[in-house]
Amino acid sequence: MKTIRVAELFAGVGGFRLALDGYNDDARGWYLPPAGKYKTIWANQWEPPGTDSKQFAARCYKARFGENSVVNEDIERVLDNVEAGEYKIPEHDMVVGGFPCQDYSVARPLNQAGGIEGKKGVLWWQIYRFLFLCSPKYVLLENVDRLLKSPASQRGRDFAIMLACLSERGYSVEWRVVNAADYGAPQKRRRVYIYAEKDAPAWNLEERVCESGVMAKALPILPSVAKVNALIIKGEPYEVSEHFGKGLKTSPFRGAGAMQNGEVFTAEVTPDYDGPFKTLGDVLVPETEVPGSFFIDENKLGRWKEYKDAKREERTHPSGYTYMYAEGGMAFPDPIDRPSRTILTSEGGAGASRTKHAVATADGRVRRLVPDELDQLQTFPKGWTDTGMTDGHRAFCMGNALVVEIVHRIGKEIARRAE
């Protein structure tokens, strides 16, 4: 089997690399099997505005994979240097990355000087440039599931722009919205995973989504599908940006789908998983490993509970109009006999918060989650981010990270087909 050489964009603390290449550290008792014959040969991680204090994720990446394992420089500048002939990205077969959901609108069409142009600072356009410059066979991306629905003014437009860009570069595409807990992970985390293959043979799109595709094999589903939709992504990305989704109240894109040559089949699917399920309780460390600062003062528990309670109240917008604000209640403390809620970048810090997790201890106290537990909720090894950064930075890294086990499952299927 040929080695699949991987380039990792927006690498964070190395979730894609860990999932695909695997990892073995006998001293720490860490072993994650490789998903196949993968070798990550280039990676990029940079946190704006570029100050040294913000590069803690890149330092973690270097600590785990080697000092020269990642390029810690703005990807836009890196690609500028590639275009100028001043830098060369090594030959590779696959590009991977998780990137933020932003406004992907196209500012200029291909037929104008300089070609397609999107909003400055939107990282999708750096992926598009990367594909134009490097043209890898495979693409694997991760994003929040609202990508399929945004923006509110043109439902589904942003994802349609992505599909148009990938189609324009010769890629066929699959996607799947996955709640990691549905496949045994200890966290309820919904993300969309996007697989693209360049110059793929002809696909039966419905069969690809329901039975034969990478996502269908890696993340099995029940035979029946619901809310089926078919559409065509017409024209170049600029035309899609201008017209797609206008007047729609809901996005035409469902939680699973495939596209080839602009033709799209999409449907809602139901997971079919019969393996073990992990819970929040499975990742909790012994209380002897929990620093005292993570225990919540009894006098502050009321404030924490207040944040978690259901709310329905009238509020006033800065512009002057009033509106009714409502949000549902949340369990406090968090139950440990089921997967956790989604962890966010704001998980760090001692202050009371609606989104932070808190668990009850055997002696009746309540505490926040420690970074080692956050690592494991993303299915990284316990202590992966323990590389000298602060607890808050460790929480930030995990809030931005992906569920390693899900990418590992997808990677195994890609590797199997590449044999």
Buried (B, 14 or more C-beta within 10 A) or exposed (E): EEEBBBBBBBBBBBBBBBBBBBBEEEEEEBEBEBBBBBBBBBBBBBBEEEEEEEBBBBBBBBBBBEEEBBBBBBBBEBBEBBEEEEBEBEEBBBBBBBBEBBBBBBEEBEEEEEEBBBEEEBBBBBBBBBBBEBEBBBBBBBBBBBBBBBBEEBBBBBBBBBBBBBBBBBBBBBBBBBBBBBBBBBBBBBBBBBBBBBEBEEBBBBEBBBEEBBBBBBBBBEEEBEEEBEBEBEBBBBBBBBEBBEEBEEBBBBBBBBBBEBBBBBBBBEBEEEEEBBBBBBBBBEEEEBEEEBBBEEEEBEEBBEBBEEBEEEEEEEEEEEEEEEEEEBEBBBBBEBBBBBBBBBBBEBEBBBBBBBBBEEEEBBBBBBBBBBBBBBBBBBBBBBBEBEBBBBBBBBBBBBBBBBBBBBBBBBBBEBE
